[in-house]
Amino acid sequence: MPRRFAVACTLASCTVLMPYTAVASGAAASSPPSASEHWCKTITPQLPAISEQDCQRLHLAPSGAYSVKRIPLMMRFFSAKAGNPNALRILLLGGIHGDEQTSSAITFKWMEKLLRNGPGEFQWKVAPVVNPDGLLAKPATRVNANGVDLNRNFPTPEWQKEAEDYWVRTTRRDPRRFPGKQPVSEPESRWVNEEIERYKPHVIISVHAPYGVLDFDGPAEPPVRFGRLIYNRVGVYPGSLGNYSGLHKDIPVVTIELPNARQMPSDDEISRIWDDMQQWIRKNLSKASVKD
């Protein structure tokens, strides 16, 4: 099925592969919607300040992975300037938690900047909605369609013992923080883990909400401030991406916690966070300071 979808998205195959939204009965059979068009039409009504047209202009492409409910995990690659084959590689992730809508929306805004500015000094791979099932749930949920918190499902050492123990003892079995029964048991967290292995990013930027701070894990100097967001450790949790990638794989992870899950920062603040982020990368993640 995924292979058929990647080749051509006909009316029939879209209905089978992406049952989360119906195809209009009056659509012309000769010009079915592309994967990106179909995805944008479904996703963007759930996001603040992002229109279907905004999404379509970005030409996101299927990654080849799907959510539990068979929604494609879409992404976009932005190359660095020609003649810079050793550009730092950045993996930017939004929407790991489906009820943190601004984390996805601001990622779209930053992709617009990358598209508008053209090739820059860094390479970027961007996945704005890692948990589409949670985003599309009514109401939106932190967890995926299997009820798993994807940010507790990464394979940190001693996960089998520590993840469940933390969930039981500390969260008192909070269903919003259920880590799953096995590490990377979920297709969404498994895809992120596999993408880290394939792409080998020099830094991962993971956007969340609503704590209004910066968090950091890994082998580099933590950022002090992005816009109004100030560095303040949120914590280290079994199965979290920061714990797994930053502490155990030595790939720095910046966790951006926006101050509100549904209300976007101002355009000026969105630009300030973006500019400060790039300045920090430029200053602290030279080729000499990170693993290749």
C-alpha positions as CSV (number, residue, x, y, z in Angstrom):
1,M,0.0,0.0,0.0
2,P,2.6,2.7,0.9
3,R,4.4,2.0,-2.4
4,R,1.3,2.5,-4.4
5,F,0.6,5.7,-2.6
6,A,4.1,7.0,-3.3
7,V,3.7,6.3,-7.0
8,A,0.3,7.8,-7.5
9,C,-2.5,8.9,-5.2
10,T,-5.7,7.9,-7.0
11,L,-9.1,8.5,-5.5
12,A,-9.4,4.9,-4.4
13,S,-5.9,4.6,-2.9
14,C,-6.3,7.9,-1.0
15,T,-9.5,6.6,0.5
16,V,-7.8,3.4,1.6
17,L,-4.5,4.8,2.8
18,M,-5.8,7.9,4.4
19,P,-9.3,7.2,5.8
20,Y,-9.1,10.1,8.2
21,T,-10.8,12.4,5.6
22,A,-13.1,11.7,2.7
23,V,-12.4,12.5,-0.9
24,A,-15.0,14.8,-2.5
25,S,-17.4,12.8,-4.6
26,G,-17.3,15.5,-7.4
27,A,-13.5,15.5,-7.7
28,A,-12.2,15.1,-11.2
29,A,-10.9,11.6,-11.7
30,S,-8.2,12.9,-14.1
31,S,-6.6,15.1,-11.5
32,P,-6.6,13.6,-8.0
33,P,-5.1,15.5,-5.1
34,S,-1.4,15.0,-4.5
35,A,-0.2,13.6,-1.2
36,S,0.8,17.1,0.0
37,E,-2.5,18.7,-1.1
38,H,-4.6,16.0,0.7
39,W,-2.5,16.2,3.8
40,C,-2.6,20.0,4.0
41,K,-6.3,20.0,3.5
42,T,-6.7,17.8,6.5
43,I,-4.0,19.1,8.9
44,T,-4.1,22.9,8.6
45,P,-7.7,23.5,10.0
46,Q,-6.3,22.2,13.3
47,L,-3.4,24.7,13.4
48,P,-3.4,28.4,14.4
49,A,-2.2,30.9,11.8
50,I,-1.5,28.3,9.0
51,S,-3.7,28.1,6.0
52,E,-4.1,25.3,3.5
53,Q,-2.3,27.5,0.9
54,D,0.6,28.2,3.3
55,C,1.1,24.5,3.7
56,Q,0.8,23.7,0.0
57,R,3.4,26.3,-0.9
58,L,5.9,24.3,1.1
59,H,5.6,21.2,-1.1
60,L,6.1,18.7,1.8
61,A,6.7,15.1,0.7
62,P,5.8,11.8,2.3
63,S,8.6,10.4,4.3
64,G,7.5,6.8,3.7
65,A,6.4,6.4,7.3
66,Y,2.8,6.5,8.6
67,S,1.1,7.2,11.9
68,V,-1.0,4.5,13.6
69,K,-4.0,5.6,11.6
70,R,-2.1,5.5,8.4
71,I,-1.6,9.3,8.0
72,P,1.7,10.0,6.2
73,L,4.4,11.6,8.2
74,M,5.4,14.5,5.9
75,M,8.7,16.3,5.7
76,R,10.8,18.8,3.7
77,F,14.5,18.9,3.0
78,F,16.3,22.3,2.6
79,S,19.7,22.2,1.2
80,A,22.7,24.4,2.1
81,K,24.4,26.7,-0.3
82,A,26.3,25.0,-3.2
83,G,29.9,24.5,-2.4
84,N,29.3,23.8,1.2
85,P,29.2,20.0,1.4
86,N,30.1,19.9,5.1
87,A,27.2,22.1,6.2
88,L,25.8,21.3,9.6
89,R,22.7,19.0,9.5
90,I,19.7,20.1,11.5
91,L,16.6,18.0,12.3
92,L,13.6,20.2,13.2
93,L,10.6,18.4,14.7
94,G,7.2,19.8,15.6
95,G,4.0,18.3,16.9
96,I,5.4,15.3,18.8
97,H,2.5,16.0,21.2
98,G,-0.7,16.5,19.2
99,D,-2.3,19.0,21.6
100,E,0.6,21.4,21.3
101,Q,-0.6,22.9,18.1
102,T,1.7,26.0,18.1
103,S,4.7,23.6,18.1
104,S,3.6,22.5,14.6
105,A,2.4,25.9,13.4
106,I,5.7,27.8,14.3
107,T,7.6,25.1,12.4
108,F,5.6,25.9,9.3
109,K,6.5,29.6,9.8
110,W,10.2,28.7,10.0
111,M,9.9,26.6,6.8
112,E,8.4,29.6,5.1
113,K,11.6,31.5,6.0
114,L,13.8,28.7,4.7
115,L,11.9,28.6,1.4
116,R,11.9,32.4,1.0
117,N,15.6,32.8,1.8
118,G,16.8,30.0,-0.4
119,P,19.9,27.8,0.4
120,G,21.7,28.9,3.5
121,E,24.6,27.9,5.6
122,F,22.9,24.8,7.2
123,Q,21.0,21.8,5.9
124,W,17.6,21.2,7.3
125,K,15.2,18.3,7.5
126,V,11.9,19.4,8.9
127,A,8.9,17.3,10.1
128,P,6.2,19.7,11.3
129,V,3.6,17.2,12.6
130,V,5.2,14.1,14.1
131,N,1.9,13.0,15.8
132,P,-0.9,13.7,13.3
133,D,-3.3,11.3,15.0
134,G,-3.0,13.2,18.2
135,L,-3.5,16.5,16.4
136,L,-6.6,15.3,14.6
137,A,-8.3,13.7,17.6
138,K,-11.4,15.4,19.0
139,P,-10.2,17.0,21.2
140,A,-6.5,16.9,20.3
141,T,-4.4,14.7,22.5
142,R,-0.8,14.6,23.7
143,V,-0.6,10.9,23.0
144,N,-0.8,9.1,19.7
145,A,-3.7,6.8,18.5
146,N,-2.4,4.0,20.7
147,G,-2.4,6.2,23.8
148,V,1.4,6.4,23.9
149,D,3.3,9.5,24.8
150,L,5.9,9.5,22.0
151,N,8.3,11.6,24.0
152,R,8.6,8.8,26.6
153,N,8.9,6.0,24.0
154,F,12.6,6.5,22.8
155,P,15.0,3.7,23.8
156,T,17.0,5.2,26.6
157,P,19.2,2.7,28.6
158,E,17.2,0.7,31.2
159,W,14.0,1.8,29.5
160,Q,12.1,-1.4,30.4
161,K,12.6,-0.8,34.1
162,E,12.8,3.0,34.4
163,A,10.0,4.1,32.0
164,E,7.3,2.1,33.6
165,D,8.6,2.8,37.1
166,Y,8.6,6.5,36.5
167,W,5.1,6.3,34.9
168,V,3.7,4.4,37.9
169,R,5.5,6.1,40.8
170,T,5.9,9.7,39.6
171,T,2.9,10.3,37.3
172,R,0.6,7.8,39.1
173,R,-0.3,6.2,35.8
174,D,-1.2,9.5,34.1
175,P,-2.6,8.3,30.7
176,R,-1.2,11.4,29.0
177,R,2.3,10.2,29.8
178,F,2.0,6.4,29.2
179,P,5.4,5.4,27.7
180,G,4.1,2.3,25.9
181,K,5.0,-1.3,26.6
182,Q,8.2,-1.4,24.6
183,P,10.7,1.3,23.4
184,V,10.0,2.7,19.9
185,S,6.9,0.5,19.8
186,E,5.1,3.3,17.9
187,P,5.5,4.0,14.2
188,E,6.0,7.7,14.8
189,S,8.8,7.4,17.4
190,R,10.3,4.6,15.4
191,W,10.4,6.8,12.3
192,V,12.1,9.6,14.3
193,N,14.7,7.2,15.6
194,E,15.4,5.8,12.2
195,E,15.6,9.3,10.7
196,I,18.2,10.2,13.3
197,E,20.3,7.1,12.2
198,R,19.8,8.0,8.5
199,Y,20.3,11.7,8.5
200,K,22.9,11.8,11.4
201,P,22.0,15.4,12.5
202,H,24.5,17.5,14.2
203,V,21.6,19.0,16.3
204,I,17.9,18.3,16.9
205,I,15.5,21.1,17.5
206,S,12.3,19.8,19.1
207,V,9.4,22.2,19.6
208,H,6.8,21.8,22.3
209,A,4.5,24.0,24.5
210,P,3.4,25.4,27.0
211,Y,6.2,25.9,29.5
212,G,7.7,29.0,27.9
213,V,11.4,28.0,28.4
214,L,14.3,26.4,26.6
215,D,15.6,23.0,27.6
216,F,18.8,21.4,26.4
217,D,20.6,18.0,26.5
218,G,23.9,17.0,25.0
219,P,27.5,17.9,24.3
220,A,27.5,21.6,23.7
221,E,27.0,24.9,25.5
222,P,23.3,25.3,26.3
223,P,21.5,28.3,24.7
224,V,20.9,31.2,27.0
225,R,17.9,32.8,25.3
226,F,15.9,32.4,22.1
227,G,13.7,35.5,21.8
228,R,12.0,35.8,25.2
229,L,12.5,32.1,26.0
230,I,15.2,31.6,28.7
231,Y,17.1,28.4,29.4
232,N,15.6,26.6,32.3
233,R,15.9,22.8,32.6
234,V,12.5,21.1,32.5
235,G,13.9,17.7,33.6
236,V,15.3,14.4,32.3
237,Y,12.8,11.6,31.7
238,P,13.1,7.9,30.8
239,G,12.3,7.6,27.1
240,S,12.4,11.3,26.2
241,L,14.1,12.4,23.0
242,G,16.3,14.8,24.9
243,N,17.5,12.0,27.2
244,Y,17.9,9.5,24.4
245,S,19.6,11.6,21.7
246,G,21.3,14.3,23.9
247,L,22.6,12.2,26.7
248,H,23.1,8.8,25.2
249,K,23.8,9.4,21.5
250,D,25.7,12.6,22.0
251,I,23.6,14.6,19.6
252,P,22.6,17.9,21.1
253,V,18.9,18.4,21.5
254,V,17.3,21.9,22.0
255,T,13.8,21.7,23.3
256,I,11.9,24.9,22.6
257,E,8.9,25.2,24.9
258,L,6.5,27.9,23.6
259,P,4.5,29.7,26.2
260,N,1.1,28.7,24.8
261,A,-0.1,25.5,23.1
262,R,-2.9,27.2,21.0
263,Q,-2.0,30.9,20.8
264,M,1.0,31.8,18.5
265,P,3.7,34.1,19.5
266,S,3.8,37.4,17.7
267,D,5.5,37.5,14.2
268,D,8.4,39.5,15.8
269,E,8.9,36.9,18.5
270,I,8.7,34.0,15.9
271,S,11.5,35.8,14.0
272,R,13.6,36.5,17.1
273,I,13.5,32.9,18.2
274,W,14.5,31.8,14.7
275,D,17.4,34.3,14.5
276,D,18.7,33.5,18.0
277,M,18.5,29.8,17.3
278,Q,20.7,30.1,14.2
279,Q,23.1,32.3,16.0
280,W,23.5,29.7,18.7
281,I,24.0,26.9,16.2
282,R,26.6,29.0,14.3
283,K,28.5,29.8,17.5
284,N,28.3,26.5,19.4
285,L,28.1,23.7,16.9
286,S,31.1,24.0,14.6
287,K,32.2,20.8,12.8
288,A,35.0,20.5,15.5
289,S,32.5,20.4,18.3
290,V,30.1,17.7,17.1
291,K,30.4,14.1,16.0
292,D,30.2,13.4,12.3
